Amino acid sequence: MFADVHLDAAGLRRHAARALAAAAELDELMPIAYTLTGPTHI
């Protein structure tokens, strides 16, 4: 039942890479959202 909770090192690296890619994408989108909506508190 808890087997899928454990991630091996390769899985962790994949998740880290995905998280970094998502953060970079968010970094690109935030200025656009800022210009469209003005300052917003998320």
C-alpha positions as CSV (number, residue, x, y, z in Angstrom):
1,M,0.0,0.0,0.0
2,F,2.8,2.4,0.9
3,A,5.2,1.1,-1.9
4,D,4.4,4.0,-4.2
5,V,5.3,6.5,-1.5
6,H,8.9,5.5,-1.7
7,L,10.8,7.2,-4.5
8,D,14.2,6.0,-5.7
9,A,17.0,8.5,-6.4
10,A,16.2,8.7,-10.1
11,G,12.5,9.3,-9.3
12,L,13.5,12.2,-7.0
13,R,15.7,13.7,-9.6
14,R,12.9,13.5,-12.1
15,H,10.5,15.2,-9.7
16,A,13.1,17.9,-8.9
17,A,13.7,18.6,-12.6
18,R,10.0,18.8,-13.2
19,A,9.6,21.2,-10.3
20,L,12.4,23.4,-11.6
21,A,10.9,23.4,-15.0
22,A,7.5,24.4,-13.5
23,A,9.2,27.2,-11.5
24,A,11.0,28.5,-14.6
25,E,7.7,28.5,-16.5
26,L,6.0,30.3,-13.7
27,D,8.8,32.9,-13.7
28,E,8.1,33.6,-17.3
29,L,4.3,33.8,-16.8
30,M,4.3,36.0,-13.7
31,P,5.3,39.2,-15.4
32,I,2.6,38.7,-18.1
33,A,0.0,38.0,-15.4
34,Y,1.3,41.1,-13.5
35,T,0.8,43.4,-16.5
36,L,-2.6,42.0,-17.2
37,T,-4.0,42.0,-13.6
38,G,-1.8,44.4,-11.7
39,P,-0.4,43.5,-8.3
40,T,-2.3,40.5,-6.9
41,H,-1.6,38.6,-3.7
42,I,-1.5,34.9,-4.4
